[in-house]
Amino acid sequence: MNEQYPQKEIFISEFGFSDSKDIRRPYWILETVRYVIEAMKHGVPVKGMLLWSLVNNFEWNRGMEQKFGLFDEKDLKEPLIASPEKVSGWEAWRAVAGAVTQPSVETLADLQKIYERAERQFKASLKQEGEA
């Protein structure tokens, strides 16, 4: 797009995918952001991106079995608490938002820690799927 329309700013209007257990999505979110930042380093004028979707939504052909949102409706009734067992999509997005909006040694270290945990979680899920 940038090569064809070099003077146009780019807004990524939505990115995301369904992950019923929220196991692979955290790493995928972080990798997507990493590639966007890499593109920006090469001069691609990305001005913003929106994650799809904040809260799970209804899909006409799948009912509520598809999980697109960072949050389930039940999650929004209580304070969000990070799990020591797994990284969730909302944790990955929180770490990205913190590092981008308030860059500091602490927010970048948090992002790196979340990235490493999400990558291990993603690779373990692929390995488990291969064994199934």
N, CA, C and O atoms as CSV, one atom per row, in Angstrom:
chain,resi,resn,atom,element,x,y,z
A,1,MET,N,N,0.830,-1.188,0.000
A,1,MET,CA,C,0.000,0.000,0.000
A,1,MET,C,C,0.877,1.256,0.000
A,1,MET,O,O,0.639,2.195,-0.760
A,2,ASN,N,N,1.874,1.252,0.850
A,2,ASN,CA,C,2.705,2.439,0.966
A,2,ASN,C,C,3.457,2.720,-0.328
A,2,ASN,O,O,3.646,3.883,-0.684
A,3,GLU,N,N,3.888,1.690,-1.034
A,3,GLU,CA,C,4.594,1.907,-2.299
A,3,GLU,C,C,3.659,2.483,-3.352
A,3,GLU,O,O,4.058,3.342,-4.139
A,4,GLN,N,N,2.424,2.016,-3.367
A,4,GLN,CA,C,1.462,2.493,-4.360
A,4,GLN,C,C,0.937,3.893,-4.023
A,4,GLN,O,O,0.684,4.693,-4.923
A,5,TYR,N,N,0.775,4.187,-2.736
A,5,TYR,CA,C,0.258,5.480,-2.278
A,5,TYR,C,C,1.196,6.047,-1.212
A,5,TYR,O,O,0.837,6.091,-0.035
A,6,PRO,N,N,2.384,6.477,-1.610
A,6,PRO,CA,C,3.393,6.865,-0.619
A,6,PRO,C,C,3.049,8.093,0.223
A,6,PRO,O,O,3.639,8.272,1.288
A,7,GLN,N,N,2.147,8.919,-0.197
A,7,GLN,CA,C,1.815,10.123,0.552
A,7,GLN,C,C,0.659,9.925,1.523
A,7,GLN,O,O,0.297,10.860,2.237
A,8,LYS,N,N,0.073,8.738,1.568
A,8,LYS,CA,C,-1.104,8.495,2.411
A,8,LYS,C,C,-0.699,7.936,3.772
A,8,LYS,O,O,0.127,7.028,3.862
A,9,GLU,N,N,-1.288,8.486,4.821
A,9,GLU,CA,C,-1.086,7.932,6.155
A,9,GLU,C,C,-1.910,6.658,6.281
A,9,GLU,O,O,-2.964,6.533,5.657
A,10,ILE,N,N,-1.437,5.719,7.079
A,10,ILE,CA,C,-2.107,4.431,7.222
A,10,ILE,C,C,-2.671,4.295,8.626
A,10,ILE,O,O,-1.973,4.504,9.619
A,11,PHE,N,N,-3.931,3.946,8.687
A,11,PHE,CA,C,-4.603,3.607,9.933
A,11,PHE,C,C,-5.070,2.168,9.789
A,11,PHE,O,O,-5.863,1.861,8.899
A,12,ILE,N,N,-4.595,1.291,10.645
A,12,ILE,CA,C,-5.026,-0.103,10.611
A,12,ILE,C,C,-6.335,-0.146,11.386
A,12,ILE,O,O,-6.355,-0.017,12.610
A,13,SER,N,N,-7.426,-0.329,10.648
A,13,SER,CA,C,-8.748,-0.157,11.257
A,13,SER,C,C,-9.151,-1.314,12.151
A,13,SER,O,O,-9.935,-1.120,13.081
A,14,GLU,N,N,-8.650,-2.490,11.906
A,14,GLU,CA,C,-8.887,-3.579,12.854
A,14,GLU,C,C,-7.943,-4.736,12.565
A,14,GLU,O,O,-7.679,-5.082,11.414
A,15,PHE,N,N,-7.449,-5.314,13.631
A,15,PHE,CA,C,-6.672,-6.542,13.515
A,15,PHE,C,C,-7.008,-7.407,14.724
A,15,PHE,O,O,-7.280,-6.897,15.811
A,16,GLY,N,N,-6.987,-8.686,14.526
A,16,GLY,CA,C,-7.326,-9.618,15.587
A,16,GLY,C,C,-7.814,-10.925,15.003
A,16,GLY,O,O,-7.945,-11.056,13.786
A,17,PHE,N,N,-8.079,-11.877,15.849
A,17,PHE,CA,C,-8.639,-13.148,15.401
A,17,PHE,C,C,-9.291,-13.846,16.571
A,17,PHE,O,O,-9.090,-13.484,17.730
A,18,SER,N,N,-10.072,-14.848,16.247
A,18,SER,CA,C,-10.795,-15.600,17.268
A,18,SER,C,C,-9.858,-16.607,17.928
A,18,SER,O,O,-9.118,-17.322,17.252
A,19,ASP,N,N,-9.901,-16.651,19.245
A,19,ASP,CA,C,-9.089,-17.592,20.006
A,19,ASP,C,C,-9.889,-17.963,21.250
A,19,ASP,O,O,-9.860,-17.245,22.249
A,20,SER,N,N,-10.592,-19.065,21.189
A,20,SER,CA,C,-11.539,-19.415,22.249
A,20,SER,C,C,-10.893,-19.546,23.625
A,20,SER,O,O,-11.556,-19.321,24.637
A,21,LYS,N,N,-9.608,-19.907,23.682
A,21,LYS,CA,C,-8.935,-20.058,24.973
A,21,LYS,C,C,-7.942,-18.930,25.258
A,21,LYS,O,O,-7.298,-18.911,26.307
A,22,ASP,N,N,-7.823,-17.989,24.313
A,22,ASP,CA,C,-6.913,-16.850,24.471
A,22,ASP,C,C,-5.484,-17.307,24.775
A,22,ASP,O,O,-4.805,-16.734,25.627
A,23,ILE,N,N,-5.046,-18.340,24.070
A,23,ILE,CA,C,-3.704,-18.883,24.270
A,23,ILE,C,C,-2.731,-18.342,23.226
A,23,ILE,O,O,-1.607,-17.970,23.562
A,24,ARG,N,N,-3.153,-18.298,21.968
A,24,ARG,CA,C,-2.272,-17.849,20.887
A,24,ARG,C,C,-2.376,-16.357,20.609
A,24,ARG,O,O,-1.423,-15.747,20.125
A,25,ARG,N,N,-3.515,-15.773,20.910
A,25,ARG,CA,C,-3.749,-14.359,20.599
A,25,ARG,C,C,-2.718,-13.416,21.231
A,25,ARG,O,O,-2.277,-12.495,20.544
A,26,PRO,N,N,-2.304,-13.584,22.499
A,26,PRO,CA,C,-1.350,-12.622,23.072
A,26,PRO,C,C,-0.068,-12.493,22.251
A,26,PRO,O,O,0.389,-11.382,21.982
A,27,TYR,N,N,0.508,-13.619,21.858
A,27,TYR,CA,C,1.733,-13.575,21.060
A,27,TYR,C,C,1.457,-12.966,19.689
A,27,TYR,O,O,2.261,-12.190,19.172
A,28,TRP,N,N,0.316,-13.322,19.108
A,28,TRP,CA,C,-0.034,-12.800,17.794
A,28,TRP,C,C,-0.194,-11.281,17.841
A,28,TRP,O,O,0.248,-10.586,16.926
A,29,ILE,N,N,-0.814,-10.766,18.884
A,29,ILE,CA,C,-0.953,-9.315,19.047
A,29,ILE,C,C,0.430,-8.674,19.106
A,29,ILE,O,O,0.699,-7.701,18.402
A,30,LEU,N,N,1.292,-9.215,19.937
A,30,LEU,CA,C,2.624,-8.648,20.111
A,30,LEU,C,C,3.449,-8.733,18.837
A,30,LEU,O,O,4.188,-7.801,18.517
A,31,GLU,N,N,3.336,-9.822,18.115
A,31,GLU,CA,C,4.066,-9.958,16.846
A,31,GLU,C,C,3.530,-8.982,15.802
A,31,GLU,O,O,4.305,-8.406,15.038
A,32,THR,N,N,2.220,-8.794,15.762
A,32,THR,CA,C,1.644,-7.844,14.812
A,32,THR,C,C,2.169,-6.444,15.091
A,32,THR,O,O,2.579,-5.736,14.171
A,33,VAL,N,N,2.158,-6.048,16.344
A,33,VAL,CA,C,2.663,-4.722,16.708
A,33,VAL,C,C,4.151,-4.616,16.371
A,33,VAL,O,O,4.608,-3.582,15.884
A,34,ARG,N,N,4.897,-5.677,16.628
A,34,ARG,CA,C,6.334,-5.667,16.308
A,34,ARG,C,C,6.570,-5.431,14.813
A,34,ARG,O,O,7.450,-4.657,14.438
A,35,TYR,N,N,5.793,-6.092,13.968
A,35,TYR,CA,C,5.948,-5.921,12.522
A,35,TYR,C,C,5.508,-4.533,12.070
A,35,TYR,O,O,6.102,-3.972,11.148
A,36,VAL,N,N,4.491,-3.974,12.691
A,36,VAL,CA,C,4.061,-2.616,12.353
A,36,VAL,C,C,5.171,-1.626,12.727
A,36,VAL,O,O,5.482,-0.722,11.953
A,37,ILE,N,N,5.758,-1.796,13.897
A,37,ILE,CA,C,6.854,-0.910,14.314
A,37,ILE,C,C,8.039,-1.047,13.360
A,37,ILE,O,O,8.681,-0.053,13.020
A,38,GLU,N,N,8.327,-2.257,12.933
A,38,GLU,CA,C,9.418,-2.482,11.965
A,38,GLU,C,C,9.120,-1.758,10.650
A,38,GLU,O,O,10.009,-1.143,10.062
A,39,ALA,N,N,7.869,-1.832,10.193
A,39,ALA,CA,C,7.477,-1.123,8.963
A,39,ALA,C,C,7.658,0.383,9.142
A,39,ALA,O,O,8.121,1.074,8.235
A,40,MET,N,N,7.288,0.881,10.323
A,40,MET,CA,C,7.431,2.312,10.594
A,40,MET,C,C,8.895,2.739,10.570
A,40,MET,O,O,9.216,3.838,10.119
A,41,LYS,N,N,9.782,1.871,11.055
A,41,LYS,CA,C,11.225,2.177,11.005
A,41,LYS,C,C,11.705,2.344,9.567
A,41,LYS,O,O,12.667,3.065,9.301
A,42,HIS,N,N,11.014,1.658,8.634
A,42,HIS,CA,C,11.368,1.735,7.212
A,42,HIS,C,C,10.560,2.802,6.483
A,42,HIS,O,O,10.523,2.823,5.253
A,43,GLY,N,N,9.912,3.689,7.237
A,43,GLY,CA,C,9.242,4.823,6.643
A,43,GLY,C,C,7.769,4.658,6.321
A,43,GLY,O,O,7.167,5.573,5.759
A,44,VAL,N,N,7.172,3.536,6.654
A,44,VAL,CA,C,5.740,3.368,6.401
A,44,VAL,C,C,4.989,4.226,7.425
A,44,VAL,O,O,5.178,4.057,8.629
A,45,PRO,N,N,4.144,5.138,6.956
A,45,PRO,CA,C,3.505,6.109,7.850
A,45,PRO,C,C,2.251,5.572,8.552
A,45,PRO,O,O,1.140,6.021,8.272
A,46,VAL,N,N,2.434,4.619,9.456
A,46,VAL,CA,C,1.308,4.095,10.227
A,46,VAL,C,C,1.024,5.083,11.343
A,46,VAL,O,O,1.904,5.397,12.144
A,47,LYS,N,N,-0.205,5.569,11.390
A,47,LYS,CA,C,-0.587,6.581,12.371
A,47,LYS,C,C,-1.422,6.017,13.511
A,47,LYS,O,O,-1.623,6.690,14.522
A,48,GLY,N,N,-1.909,4.798,13.362
A,48,GLY,CA,C,-2.695,4.210,14.438
A,48,GLY,C,C,-3.188,2.830,14.061
A,48,GLY,O,O,-3.200,2.449,12.891
A,49,MET,N,N,-3.596,2.087,15.087
A,49,MET,CA,C,-4.154,0.757,14.864
A,49,MET,C,C,-5.184,0.463,15.937
A,49,MET,O,O,-5.036,0.862,17.092
A,50,LEU,N,N,-6.229,-0.240,15.534
A,50,LEU,CA,C,-7.297,-0.607,16.452
A,50,LEU,C,C,-7.366,-2.117,16.548
A,50,LEU,O,O,-7.439,-2.818,15.538
A,51,LEU,N,N,-7.343,-2.600,17.759
A,51,LEU,CA,C,-7.482,-4.036,17.989
A,51,LEU,C,C,-8.957,-4.398,17.926
A,51,LEU,O,O,-9.803,-3.687,18.468
A,52,TRP,N,N,-9.259,-5.497,17.268
A,52,TRP,CA,C,-10.642,-5.955,17.148
A,52,TRP,C,C,-10.777,-7.232,17.922
A,52,TRP,O,O,-10.154,-8.226,17.546
A,53,SER,N,N,-11.478,-7.266,18.879
A,53,SER,CA,C,-12.460,-6.346,19.423
A,53,SER,C,C,-12.216,-6.265,20.931
A,53,SER,O,O,-11.587,-7.148,21.513
A,54,LEU,N,N,-12.708,-5.222,21.544
A,54,LEU,CA,C,-12.535,-5.049,22.982
A,54,LEU,C,C,-13.294,-6.121,23.762
A,54,LEU,O,O,-12.743,-6.760,24.658
A,55,VAL,N,N,-14.572,-6.309,23.407
A,55,VAL,CA,C,-15.426,-7.275,24.111
A,55,VAL,C,C,-15.919,-8.287,23.089
A,55,VAL,O,O,-16.174,-7.937,21.937
A,56,ASN,N,N,-16.056,-9.545,23.510
A,56,ASN,CA,C,-16.578,-10.568,22.609
A,56,ASN,C,C,-17.877,-10.103,21.986
A,56,ASN,O,O,-18.676,-9.408,22.614
A,57,ASN,N,N,-18.071,-10.498,20.746
A,57,ASN,CA,C,-19.276,-10.076,20.042
A,57,ASN,C,C,-19.980,-11.275,19.415
A,57,ASN,O,O,-19.427,-12.373,19.337
A,58,PHE,N,N,-21.169,-11.046,18.988
A,58,PHE,CA,C,-21.998,-12.089,18.388
A,58,PHE,C,C,-21.629,-12.232,16.915
A,58,PHE,O,O,-21.551,-11.240,16.190
A,59,GLU,N,N,-21.407,-13.456,16.483
A,59,GLU,CA,C,-21.168,-13.747,15.075
A,59,GLU,C,C,-22.369,-14.516,14.550
A,59,GLU,O,O,-22.722,-15.560,15.099
A,60,TRP,N,N,-22.989,-14.024,13.510
A,60,TRP,CA,C,-24.228,-14.611,13.011
A,60,TRP,C,C,-24.110,-16.102,12.743
A,60,TRP,O,O,-25.019,-16.856,13.090
A,61,ASN,N,N,-23.044,-16.539,12.150
A,61,ASN,CA,C,-22.940,-17.959,11.802
A,61,ASN,C,C,-22.303,-18.822,12.893
A,61,ASN,O,O,-22.241,-20.042,12.742
A,62,ARG,N,N,-21.832,-18.222,13.982
A,62,ARG,CA,C,-21.160,-18.982,15.044
A,62,ARG,C,C,-21.725,-18.733,16.437
A,62,ARG,O,O,-21.237,-19.308,17.410
A,63,GLY,N,N,-22.736,-17.893,16.547
A,63,GLY,CA,C,-23.271,-17.594,17.871
A,63,GLY,C,C,-22.224,-16.937,18.736
A,63,GLY,O,O,-21.509,-16.048,18.273
A,64,MET,N,N,-22.117,-17.355,19.982
A,64,MET,CA,C,-21.122,-16.785,20.893
A,64,MET,C,C,-19.949,-17.732,21.124
A,64,MET,O,O,-19.182,-17.539,22.067
A,65,GLU,N,N,-19.798,-18.752,20.281
A,65,GLU,CA,C,-18.681,-19.674,20.484
A,65,GLU,C,C,-17.354,-19.095,20.018
A,65,GLU,O,O,-16.301,-19.522,20.491
A,66,GLN,N,N,-17.379,-18.137,19.107
A,66,GLN,CA,C,-16.154,-17.491,18.665
A,66,GLN,C,C,-15.784,-16.404,19.668
A,66,GLN,O,O,-16.643,-15.622,20.076
A,67,LYS,N,N,-14.534,-16.347,20.063
A,67,LYS,CA,C,-14.075,-15.367,21.046
A,67,LYS,C,C,-13.100,-14.406,20.355
A,67,LYS,O,O,-11.926,-14.719,20.156
A,68,PHE,N,N,-13.619,-13.237,20.000
A,68,PHE,CA,C,-12.806,-12.233,19.327
A,68,PHE,C,C,-12.277,-11.176,20.285
A,68,PHE,O,O,-11.221,-10.592,20.042
A,69,GLY,N,N,-12.984,-10.930,21.347
A,69,GLY,CA,C,-12.655,-9.810,22.217
A,69,GLY,C,C,-11.555,-10.104,23.218
A,69,GLY,O,O,-11.265,-11.257,23.539
A,70,LEU,N,N,-10.956,-9.041,23.697
A,70,LEU,CA,C,-9.968,-9.169,24.765
A,70,LEU,C,C,-10.634,-9.552,26.077
A,70,LEU,O,O,-10.007,-10.129,26.966
A,71,PHE,N,N,-11.919,-9.219,26.181
A,71,PHE,CA,C,-12.644,-9.473,27.416
A,71,PHE,C,C,-13.922,-10.234,27.128
A,71,PHE,O,O,-14.539,-10.081,26.074
A,72,ASP,N,N,-14.295,-11.040,28.073
A,72,ASP,CA,C,-15.611,-11.657,28.087
A,72,ASP,C,C,-16.503,-10.716,28.895
A,72,ASP,O,O,-16.011,-9.944,29.717
A,73,GLU,N,N,-17.770,-10.780,28.668
A,73,GLU,CA,C,-18.691,-9.916,29.402
A,73,GLU,C,C,-18.530,-10.105,30.919
A,73,GLU,O,O,-18.646,-9.147,31.683
A,74,LYS,N,N,-18.267,-11.326,31.339
A,74,LYS,CA,C,-18.080,-11.614,32.768
A,74,LYS,C,C,-16.825,-10.935,33.312
A,74,LYS,O,O,-16.795,-10.516,34.469
A,75,ASP,N,N,-15.793,-10.827,32.481
A,75,ASP,CA,C,-14.535,-10.204,32.916
A,75,ASP,C,C,-14.719,-8.752,33.316
A,75,ASP,O,O,-13.989,-8.242,34.165
A,76,LEU,N,N,-15.682,-8.089,32.716
A,76,LEU,CA,C,-15.853,-6.658,32.953
A,76,LEU,C,C,-16.603,-6.347,34.237
A,76,LEU,O,O,-16.745,-5.182,34.607
A,77,LYS,N,N,-17.084,-7.379,34.922
A,77,LYS,CA,C,-17.813,-7.175,36.181
A,77,LYS,C,C,-16.879,-7.121,37.383
A,77,LYS,O,O,-17.273,-6.647,38.449
A,78,GLU,N,N,-15.676,-7.589,37.231
A,78,GLU,CA,C,-14.690,-7.652,38.315
A,78,GLU,C,C,-13.405,-6.963,37.853
A,78,GLU,O,O,-13.194,-6.807,36.651
A,79,PRO,N,N,-12.556,-6.553,38.774
A,79,PRO,CA,C,-11.247,-6.025,38.374
A,79,PRO,C,C,-10.444,-7.125,37.663
A,79,PRO,O,O,-10.486,-8.288,38.063
A,80,LEU,N,N,-9.728,-6.752,36.626
A,80,LEU,CA,C,-8.914,-7.719,35.896
A,80,LEU,C,C,-7.677,-8.075,36.711
A,80,LEU,O,O,-6.983,-7.196,37.222
A,81,ILE,N,N,-7.412,-9.353,36.826
A,81,ILE,CA,C,-6.246,-9.827,37.566
A,81,ILE,C,C,-5.455,-10.737,36.645
A,81,ILE,O,O,-5.991,-11.701,36.099
A,82,ALA,N,N,-4.178,-10.425,36.477
A,82,ALA,CA,C,-3.314,-11.239,35.630
A,82,ALA,C,C,-3.120,-12.614,36.250
A,82,ALA,O,O,-3.018,-12.758,37.468
A,83,SER,N,N,-3.073,-13.603,35.399
A,83,SER,CA,C,-2.875,-14.978,35.849
A,83,SER,C,C,-1.392,-15.331,35.802
A,83,SER,O,O,-0.720,-15.013,34.820
A,84,PRO,N,N,-0.864,-15.983,36.843
A,84,PRO,CA,C,0.537,-16.409,36.780
A,84,PRO,C,C,0.731,-17.584,35.822
A,84,PRO,O,O,1.853,-17.849,35.391
A,85,GLU,N,N,-0.360,-18.295,35.483
A,85,GLU,CA,C,-0.259,-19.470,34.615
A,85,GLU,C,C,-0.203,-19.139,33.131
A,85,GLU,O,O,0.472,-19.826,32.364
A,86,LYS,N,N,-0.911,-18.084,32.722
A,86,LYS,CA,C,-0.922,-17.774,31.287
A,86,LYS,C,C,-1.045,-16.278,31.049
A,86,LYS,O,O,-1.561,-15.534,31.883
A,87,VAL,N,N,-0.561,-15.864,29.898
A,87,VAL,CA,C,-0.699,-14.478,29.466
A,87,VAL,C,C,-2.009,-14.380,28.699
A,87,VAL,O,O,-2.292,-15.225,27.850
A,88,SER,N,N,-2.798,-13.377,28.982
A,88,SER,CA,C,-4.048,-13.172,28.259
A,88,SER,C,C,-3.866,-12.072,27.213
A,88,SER,O,O,-2.899,-11.311,27.246
A,89,GLY,N,N,-4.809,-12.012,26.297
A,89,GLY,CA,C,-4.763,-10.978,25.271
A,89,GLY,C,C,-4.792,-9.577,25.849
A,89,GLY,O,O,-4.094,-8.686,25.365
A,90,TRP,N,N,-5.615,-9.375,26.903
A,90,TRP,CA,C,-5.686,-8.030,27.488
A,90,TRP,C,C,-4.364,-7.637,28.131
A,90,TRP,O,O,-4.005,-6.460,28.129
A,91,GLU,N,N,-3.632,-8.608,28.683
A,91,GLU,CA,C,-2.320,-8.293,29.268
A,91,GLU,C,C,-1.327,-7.861,28.194
A,91,GLU,O,O,-0.558,-6.919,28.384
A,92,ALA,N,N,-1.355,-8.566,27.062
A,92,ALA,CA,C,-0.465,-8.214,25.959
A,92,ALA,C,C,-0.774,-6.805,25.457
A,92,ALA,O,O,0.136,-6.003,25.245
A,93,TRP,N,N,-2.058,-6.508,25.270
A,93,TRP,CA,C,-2.448,-5.190,24.770
A,93,TRP,C,C,-2.135,-4.101,25.794
A,93,TRP,O,O,-1.726,-3.004,25.414
A,94,ARG,N,N,-2.320,-4.384,27.084
A,94,ARG,CA,C,-1.982,-3.424,28.142
A,94,ARG,C,C,-0.491,-3.095,28.100
A,94,ARG,O,O,-0.101,-1.934,28.224
A,95,ALA,N,N,0.342,-4.132,27.923
A,95,ALA,CA,C,1.793,-3.920,27.885
A,95,ALA,C,C,2.193,-3.075,26.673
A,95,ALA,O,O,3.050,-2.198,26.777
A,96,VAL,N,N,1.572,-3.343,25.533
A,96,VAL,CA,C,1.848,-2.546,24.328
A,96,VAL,C,C,1.442,-1.096,24.568
A,96,VAL,O,O,2.223,-0.176,24.322
A,97,ALA,N,N,0.214,-0.898,25.051
A,97,ALA,CA,C,-0.294,0.460,25.276
A,97,ALA,C,C,0.588,1.223,26.258
A,97,ALA,O,O,0.864,2.405,26.052
A,98,GLY,N,N,1.034,0.559,27.324
A,98,GLY,CA,C,1.900,1.211,28.300
A,98,GLY,C,C,3.231,1.626,27.704
A,98,GLY,O,O,3.708,2.736,27.943
A,99,ALA,N,N,3.833,0.731,26.927
A,99,ALA,CA,C,5.142,1.028,26.330
A,99,ALA,C,C,5.050,2.124,25.270
A,99,ALA,O,O,5.988,2.903,25.100
A,100,VAL,N,N,3.934,2.185,24.564
A,100,VAL,CA,C,3.781,3.189,23.512
A,100,VAL,C,C,3.403,4.555,24.087
A,100,VAL,O,O,3.943,5.577,23.663
A,101,THR,N,N,2.487,4.576,25.041
A,101,THR,CA,C,1.998,5.861,25.550
A,101,THR,C,C,2.861,6.446,26.661
A,101,THR,O,O,2.893,7.662,26.846
A,102,GLN,N,N,3.568,5.580,27.408
A,102,GLN,CA,C,4.420,6.054,28.504
A,102,GLN,C,C,5.734,5.281,28.492
A,102,GLN,O,O,6.029,4.534,29.425
A,103,PRO,N,N,6.530,5.464,27.427
A,103,PRO,CA,C,7.769,4.688,27.336
A,103,PRO,C,C,8.717,4.983,28.495
A,103,PRO,O,O,9.043,6.137,28.774
A,104,SER,N,N,9.142,3.935,29.152
A,104,SER,CA,C,10.096,4.058,30.249
A,104,SER,C,C,10.811,2.715,30.369
A,104,SER,O,O,10.440,1.740,29.716
A,105,VAL,N,N,11.812,2.680,31.191
A,105,VAL,CA,C,12.515,1.416,31.436
A,105,VAL,C,C,11.529,0.380,31.967
A,105,VAL,O,O,11.581,-0.788,31.580
A,106,GLU,N,N,10.635,0.804,32.850
A,106,GLU,CA,C,9.683,-0.122,33.469
A,106,GLU,C,C,8.661,-0.666,32.458
A,106,GLU,O,O,8.413,-1.871,32.413
A,107,THR,N,N,8.066,0.227,31.645
A,107,THR,CA,C,7.045,-0.242,30.706
A,107,THR,C,C,7.654,-1.102,29.607
A,107,THR,O,O,7.027,-2.053,29.142
A,108,LEU,N,N,8.872,-0.773,29.190
A,108,LEU,CA,C,9.541,-1.604,28.174
A,108,LEU,C,C,9.945,-2.957,28.758
A,108,LEU,O,O,9.874,-3.973,28.067
A,109,ALA,N,N,10.365,-2.980,30.010
A,109,ALA,CA,C,10.701,-4.255,30.665
A,109,ALA,C,C,9.449,-5.111,30.823
A,109,ALA,O,O,9.501,-6.326,30.634
A,110,ASP,N,N,8.331,-4.490,31.168
A,110,ASP,CA,C,7.064,-5.214,31.279
A,110,ASP,C,C,6.671,-5.799,29.925
A,110,ASP,O,O,6.260,-6.957,29.843
A,111,LEU,N,N,6.795,-5.009,28.875
A,111,LEU,CA,C,6.471,-5.493,27.532
A,111,LEU,C,C,7.367,-6.678,27.157
A,111,LEU,O,O,6.882,-7.666,26.606
A,112,GLN,N,N,8.654,-6.588,27.448
A,112,GLN,CA,C,9.579,-7.683,27.132
A,112,GLN,C,C,9.210,-8.948,27.901
A,112,GLN,O,O,9.232,-10.044,27.341
A,113,LYS,N,N,8.875,-8.804,29.169
A,113,LYS,CA,C,8.498,-9.956,29.996
A,113,LYS,C,C,7.227,-10.609,29.457
A,113,LYS,O,O,7.155,-11.832,29.341
A,114,ILE,N,N,6.232,-9.797,29.131
A,114,ILE,CA,C,4.978,-10.325,28.581
A,114,ILE,C,C,5.239,-10.997,27.244
A,114,ILE,O,O,4.678,-12.057,26.964
A,115,TYR,N,N,6.078,-10.397,26.419
A,115,TYR,CA,C,6.410,-10.977,25.110
A,115,TYR,C,C,7.034,-12.359,25.273
A,115,TYR,O,O,6.637,-13.304,24.592
A,116,GLU,N,N,7.998,-12.479,26.163
A,116,GLU,CA,C,8.683,-13.765,26.359
A,116,GLU,C,C,7.722,-14.836,26.869
A,116,GLU,O,O,7.760,-15.977,26.409
A,117,ARG,N,N,6.870,-14.474,27.811
A,117,ARG,CA,C,5.877,-15.434,28.324
A,117,ARG,C,C,4.878,-15.833,27.237
A,117,ARG,O,O,4.533,-17.007,27.106
A,118,ALA,N,N,4.417,-14.853,26.462
A,118,ALA,CA,C,3.447,-15.127,25.397
A,118,ALA,C,C,4.057,-16.010,24.315
A,118,ALA,O,O,3.382,-16.882,23.767
A,119,GLU,N,N,5.320,-15.786,24.010
A,119,GLU,CA,C,5.995,-16.608,22.996
A,119,GLU,C,C,6.112,-18.060,23.474
A,119,GLU,O,O,5.853,-18.986,22.706
A,120,ARG,N,N,6.497,-18.260,24.724
A,120,ARG,CA,C,6.575,-19.625,25.272
A,120,ARG,C,C,5.205,-20.298,25.256
A,120,ARG,O,O,5.083,-21.471,24.903
A,121,GLN,N,N,4.187,-19.550,25.640
A,121,GLN,CA,C,2.819,-20.065,25.668
A,121,GLN,C,C,2.369,-20.465,24.261
A,121,GLN,O,O,1.765,-21.522,24.077
A,122,PHE,N,N,2.661,-19.628,23.278
A,122,PHE,CA,C,2.300,-19.891,21.889
A,122,PHE,C,C,2.991,-21.161,21.386
A,122,PHE,O,O,2.349,-22.033,20.799
A,123,LYS,N,N,4.295,-21.258,21.618
A,123,LYS,CA,C,5.055,-22.427,21.151
A,123,LYS,C,C,4.594,-23.707,21.845
A,123,LYS,O,O,4.542,-24.767,21.221
A,124,ALA,N,N,4.262,-23.614,23.126
A,124,ALA,CA,C,3.759,-24.787,23.849
A,124,ALA,C,C,2.417,-25.232,23.275
A,124,ALA,O,O,2.150,-26.431,23.189
A,125,SER,N,N,1.571,-24.283,22.883
A,125,SER,CA,C,0.266,-24.646,22.304
A,125,SER,C,C,0.461,-25.326,20.963
A,125,SER,O,O,-0.279,-26.254,20.637
A,126,LEU,N,N,1.426,-24.895,20.183
A,126,LEU,CA,C,1.691,-25.557,18.906
A,126,LEU,C,C,2.202,-26.972,19.132
A,126,LEU,O,O,1.824,-27.904,18.422
A,127,LYS,N,N,3.065,-27.118,20.129
A,127,LYS,CA,C,3.612,-28.439,20.436
A,127,LYS,C,C,2.498,-29.381,20.909
A,127,LYS,O,O,2.447,-30.538,20.492
A,128,GLN,N,N,1.610,-28.891,21.774
A,128,GLN,CA,C,0.488,-29.700,22.259
A,128,GLN,C,C,-0.436,-30.100,21.127
A,128,GLN,O,O,-0.936,-31.224,21.095
A,129,GLU,N,N,-0.664,-29.189,20.205
A,129,GLU,CA,C,-1.528,-29.493,19.069
A,129,GLU,C,C,-0.896,-30.574,18.194
A,129,GLU,O,O,-1.597,-31.430,17.655
A,130,GLY,N,N,0.421,-30.533,18.056
A,130,GLY,CA,C,1.128,-31.539,17.271
A,130,GLY,C,C,1.070,-32.905,17.919
A,130,GLY,O,O,1.101,-33.924,17.229
A,131,GLU,N,N,0.985,-32.936,19.246
A,131,GLU,CA,C,0.925,-34.217,19.973
A,131,GLU,C,C,-0.484,-34.784,19.996
A,131,GLU,O,O,-0.671,-35.979,20.224
A,132,ALA,N,N,-1.491,-33.921,19.757
A,132,ALA,CA,C,-2.884,-34.374,19.839
A,132,ALA,C,C,-3.295,-35.235,18.662
A,132,ALA,O,O,-4.438,-35.687,18.598
